[in-house]
Amino acid sequence: MAKFLISSLLLFSAIASTIADSGMVGINYGRIADNLPTPDKVVELLKKQGIDRVKLYDSDKSVLTALANSGIKVVVALPNELLSSAAADQSFSDNWVEANITEYYPATQIEAIAVGNEVFVDPNNTTEYLVQAMKNVHSSLMKYNLDRSIKISSPIALSSLASSYPPSAGSFKPELVEPVIKPMLDLFRQTSSYLMVNAYPFFAYTANADKISLDYALFKENPGTVDSGNGLKYNSLFEAQVDAVYAAMSAIGYDDVTLTVTETGWPSAGDENEIGAGAANAAAYNGNLIKRVLTGNGTPLRPKDPLNVYLFALFNENQKPGPTSERNYGLFYPNEEKVYDVPLGMAGGRSTPVNESKAQVPTAARGGQARTWCVANGESEEEKLQKALDYACGEGGADCRPIQPGATCYDPNTLEAHASYAFNSYYHKNARGTGTCDFGGVAYVVTQPPRFGKCEFPTGH
């Protein structure tokens, strides 16, 4: 193997970049299936995998009871079919909040209520009830003194946009703006809440595979695209979609409202015409998305706002209607085995995802003071990785003695292993500060202990 000599003279300036706090990753727990584990077992699975945020599509008693005292933060939902009742009658909302929120809170850490889901495309035409239903539910929370602890929002689909390309041209459909978008965003502004958005690069890719690069859709290395409207460069379709929504909000005067991506994912199987569906691509998309979120950088248009996402979904759901892909978004089979190898848990060790990436994928839900480490992205260009290693061990002041020839962590003698050790040393030396695990994009945060041979990395806190 090549010897990776450490130079103290090179300054890798990109490490000084400190743009945003790292985002968070949660997961959607859908239950349109007849073969899923019991809620108690699901909670055990979530905890075992280190997942500490989950989004539901209802407020099922057995699920909320199982989540009590688990430490898992929860988004519950008031279904579309209840919107008209919630909008028409304040007492209905009061009773719903009492039965579905106060009955379980705070033992069950409910942090938000999704009022409806993709209401604008609901075939039952419930759009007219949405804003009033949200206002009534918020009023109910105020009565129970929960309005500061629990946010109100509603997930919208990207189909609510009239334009999404280039991202800077993002705009909402005109017929939605005055009746519902503006009053909804007003409510979010008044209550310090956020817009929930469901974004699926898979849909855009499979419909335009002749025009959109698969690498661009999967967060893999690619030339990127430059927004002709503002000159910003995009290296992933996901970020372009998110910024199209931000641009749409700014266009109508709400550039102070943030968003959370409440659904995103990639199917591990699909019909013949669903181009790109497959386990390797699903592993690449979800794994690279998690890495992207935990780097701590926002989008090109909103660099200071962390990316917060909920993966779709926890399980394959065998009773979902529609194309084959709809039943194959799960990270797990109902028997709790992984559909593909994207490590989400706290069980140590490194593994190779289905797409043969050597880069470790961090756990799917970390935040706050979770134990974290910093590792090198083994798929990075060797020259960039070497420069980052040189900086960490030189100017950066990392403790690189253990990776010198003959020292405890010299083996395995690979650039990825040595760089990971140095990056982690720098990261902890700087108190895991924002931007201290980036190194120009060749490093990222993980929440399970790195393993390179027998070398033990300093413990995260």
N, C-alpha and C positions, 0 to 999 in steps of 0.2 A: 504493500500500500504506500501511497505517497506520504511524505512527511509534511505535516502542516505547521510550518514555522510561524511563530507569533512575533509580530512586529509591533512596537509601541509607538511608531511614528505617524501612522495613518489616522486621519480624523474622518470618521464617518458621520457627517453632519446631520444626516437624516434622523439620527437617534434623538436629536433635540426636539423633534416634533411632538407637541403635546396638544392634541386637538380636542378630544372629548373623553369623558369617562366611558369605560367599556359598557356595552349594552347588555341586555339579558336575553336568554333563550328559554322559553317555556314550551309546552306541548298541548295540543288539542286532544281531549279524551272524548271521542265520539263513540256512540253505543248502538249504531244501527246494525246490529248483528245478533245472532242467536247462540253464539258459541264463545262469548267472552268470559274471562275470569270474573269472580265476584269482586265487588268494589274493595273489600278488605285486601284481597290478593293484589288488586291493581295498585293500591296505595303502597303495599310492600314492594312491588316492582318499581314504582316511582322512586321510593326512598333508596332502594338498592342501586338504582341507576343515577342517583344524585340529582334527580329532577325536582326542583323546588317551586315550580310554577305550572299550573295546569288550567286550561280553559275548558269549560263545559258548555253543552248546548241546551241545558235545562237547569233545574234545581232539584234533581232527584234526591229524595230523602236518604236513601241507602248510601248514595255516593257522598253526600255532604256529611253524613254521620261517620262514614269511614275515614274521611279526611280530617276529622276533628283531632286536634293535638298532634298533628303530623308534621307541623312546621312548613307545610306546602301552602303557598298562596294560591287563591282560587278566583277565577272569573266565572260567575254564573250567568245564566241567560233567562230572560223573559221571552218566550217563543212568539213568533209572528202571529200565531192564532189568538194571542191574548192582547194584542196591541189595541184593538178597537175598544175592548172593555177597560183597559188601563187608561185610555185617552178619555173615555166618556165619563168615568166615575172615579173621583178621588178616593172614595172609600174602598173601591176595588184594589187600587194601588196600595193603599194602607194595609189592607188585609193580606195582599200578596207579599209585601215586604215583611210583615209580621210573621207570616207562616214560612217564608222561604229564606229570610235573611236573619232576623233577630232570633229565631229559633235555634240557629247554629252559631252565629257570631258571638264572641270572638274565638271560641274554641276552634271553629273552622275559619281560617283566615281569609275571608272573602274580601277582595280588594277592589272589585269592579263588577258592575252589572252590564251585560250586553243586552240592550233593549232591542229585540228583533235581530235578524241576521239577513244581510243582503236584501233589505226590504224593497229597494227600488226595482228588483227583478222578481219579487214575489208575485206569482200568478194570481194571487187573491187580492191584489191591488190594495195593500195595506199602507202605502206610502203616506197617505193623508193623515194617518193616525200617529205616525212616528214621533214627531216633535212633542205633541201634547202628552203622549204616553211617557216620554222621557222626563218631561217637566213634572208630571204627576208622581212618577217614581222618585224623582229627586226630592220633591216636597215630602213624600213619605219618609225618606231617609232623614230629612231635617226634623221631622216629628220625633224620631227615635234618636236624634243627636248623632247620626251616623254619616251625615253628608260630607264631613271632612275626611272620614276614613275610607269611604267607599265611593268610587267614581262611577259616573253614568256615561255610557257611550253606545255606539251602534256600529257594527262592522258593515262597511260598504264594499262592493265589488269594483274592480277597475273598469267595469262596463259603465260606471256612472260618469266616466270621463268622455267628453266629446272628442278630445284630442289628447294624445299621450306621446307623440313623437314630432320633433325632438322633445326631450323632457321639459325644456324651458317653455314650450308651447302648450303645456298641460292646461286643460280647462274642463270644467264640469259641463254636463249637458244643460243647455239654456233652460229647459223646462223644469229642471230641478233646483236651480239656483235660488230664486226668490221664495218659492213655496216651502222648501225644506233644507237646502244646504246652508243658507245664511242663518236662519233661526237655530239650526242645530249647532253650527259653529259658534254662534252667540252664546248658546248655553254652555258649550265647552269652555269658552273664554271666561264666562262668569263663574264657573265652578272649578276652574283650573284643571279641567279634564283634557282628554285627547281624542283624536279621531282614530277609530279602528278601521284598518284597511286589510282586505284579503288580496294578496298579490301572488300570482302564479306565472313565473317566466315560462313554465312548461307549456301553457296554453298558447302564448305568443310564439314560442319556438315551433311547436308542432304544426301551427297554422302557417308559418313562414320559414320553414326549414331551408328553403332555397335562398333566403335573404339574411337570416340570422345565424351567426356562428354558434355551434354547439359549445365551444369553449367559452364564448361570451355568456351563454346562458348558464353554464355550470361553474362560474367563477374561476375557470382555469386561465392560465397565462394566455393572453391574446393581445393584439395590437390596440384594442379599445376603439371607441368611437368618440368623436368630438361633436358636442352640441353646437350646431350652426348658429343658434340664437344667442348663446352667452359664452361660447368658447370653452366650456368645461369639458373635461375628458371623462368618459365612463368606461370602466373595465368589466362591468357586469350588467346584465339586463335587469336584475333585481333592483340595483340602485337607480337605474334609469326610470323604472316604474315608480319607485318610491318618490323620486324627485318630480315626476310628472304630477303626482298628487300634491306635493308641496307647492309646485308652481301654480296649480289650479287654485289652491287656497290663497296664495299670495295675490293672484289676479283679481280676487274679489275682496281683498283687504284683510285677510286673516293669516298674515305671515308670522303671527305670534302663537299660533296653535300648533302643537306637535302631533305626531301620529305614532301608533304602534301597529306593526303588521301582525294581525291576529290569526292569519292563516297563510302559510306558504309551504310548499313541499313539491315532491317529484314522485310520480308513480313508479313502482318496481315492475309493473307489467301493464300491458295495454292491448288494445285491438290492433289489427294490422295497419290501420290508417293513423294510429297514434304514434307518429314518428318521435323517436327519442325515449319512449317509455322503456324502462328496463332497470334491473337491479344495480348495474354498474353506474349508470347515470344518476340514479336516485342516491346512491352512496356518495358520489362525487358532489352532487348538489347540496345535500344536507350537511355533509362533512365540511365542505368549503364555506357554506353559509355560516356554520357555527364558528369556524375560525375567523371569518370576516367580522362577525358581530363582536367577538371578544377581543379584537385588536384595539377597540376603543375609538375608532374613527367614525365620524358621521358620513353622510353622503356628500358628494361634491357640492350640492346646493345648500345643504345644512350641515357643515362640517362640525359644528359644536353640539349638535343634537345626537345623542347615542342612538344606535339602531336597537330597537327592541322587537323581538319576533316570537311568535308561537308556531312551532312546526306542526304541520298536518301530515300524519296524525300518529297517535300512539299505537293503534291496532289497525290491521286490515279488517274492514267491516263487510261481511258477506251478504248483507241484505240491502246495501245501497243500490239504488237504481242507476241506470245510465250505462255508459261504456265500461269496459273492463277496468280501465284505469281508476274509476271511482272506488272500486273495491280493493285497490292495491296501493294506497298511500301510506299504509302503516309501517312504522319502524319495527313493529313486533307482530308475530302471528298470535292468534288467540291462546296458543299454548305457552306464550311468553318467550319463545325463542326469537332471536333477531332475524329479520327478513334479510338483512345484509349487515356487513360488519362496519358500522360506524360506532366506535366506543362512546358510550354515554355515561358510564358508571364510574364508581370509585374503586373498583377492583383494579389494582395496579397492572402495569405491563403495557407493552406496545403491541399493536396488531396492524395488519395490512388490510385496508379496505378492499372491497371487491374490485375497485378501479385500479388496483395495484399502486396506489399512491403510498409512498413511504412516510408521509407526514401523519403524525398522530392527530386525531381529532378530539378536541376537548369535550368535556361533559356538556349535556344539553341544558343545564340551568344552574348558573352560578351567579353570584352577585354579593354585594355587601362585603363581609369579611371572610368569605370562603377561602379555603386553602388553595393557593394557586402557585404555579411554576411557569417559567418561560422556556420555550424550546425553539430550536431552529426548524424552519420548513425545509425538509430534505429535497423538495422539488425546486428550490430556488436556484438561480444561476450560481455556479461555483465561485465566480469572481466576486459577486455581490456578497455571498456568504463569507468568503475569506476576508473581504474588507471589513465586514461587520465584526468578525472574530478579532481581527487585528485591533479594531477600535476598542472593543469591550476589554481586551486584555491590556491595552496600552493606555490611551487617553481616558478610557472609561473607568479604569482602576479596578476591574473585576479580579477576583482571586483565581488566577489561572495556574497556580502551582500544581494542583492535582492532575492537570492534563499535560504536564511536561513528560518527556520520555522517562520511563521507569517509575513514574508516580502512580498513585492509586487509580486514577481515572484516565490514564493514557490509552488503555485498551477499552473498547475498540478504537483503533487508530483511524478514525474517519472524520471528515470535516463536519458532518452533521452532529456527531456525538460531541466533539470538542466544542463546536460553536454552541450547542445546547447548554453545555456546562457553563461556559463563559457568559452566555446571555442570562442564564438563571442567576448566576452570581451577581451580575450587574443589576438585575431586576430587584433582587432582595436588598442589595446594598443601597438602592435608592427607594427603599420602602414600598416597592411595587407601585410607584407613582404612575400617573397617567402618561402614556407614551414611552415608558421605559422598557416595554417589551414589544418593539416594532422593528427597530433597526432597518428602516427603509423598506419594510414589508417582508423581511425574510425571517421574522420570528412571530410567535403568537403565544397567548396564554392558554394553559391547560389546567385542568382541575383534578388530575390524577398524577401520581408521582412518575416522572420519566424513568425509563429503564434502558440503559445502554450497558450491556454486559453485566458485570457485578458492581458497577459504579453506583453509589448512592448519592443522590442530589440533596443539597441542603433542604430541610423541611420547610414547606410553605406554611403560612399562618392565615 
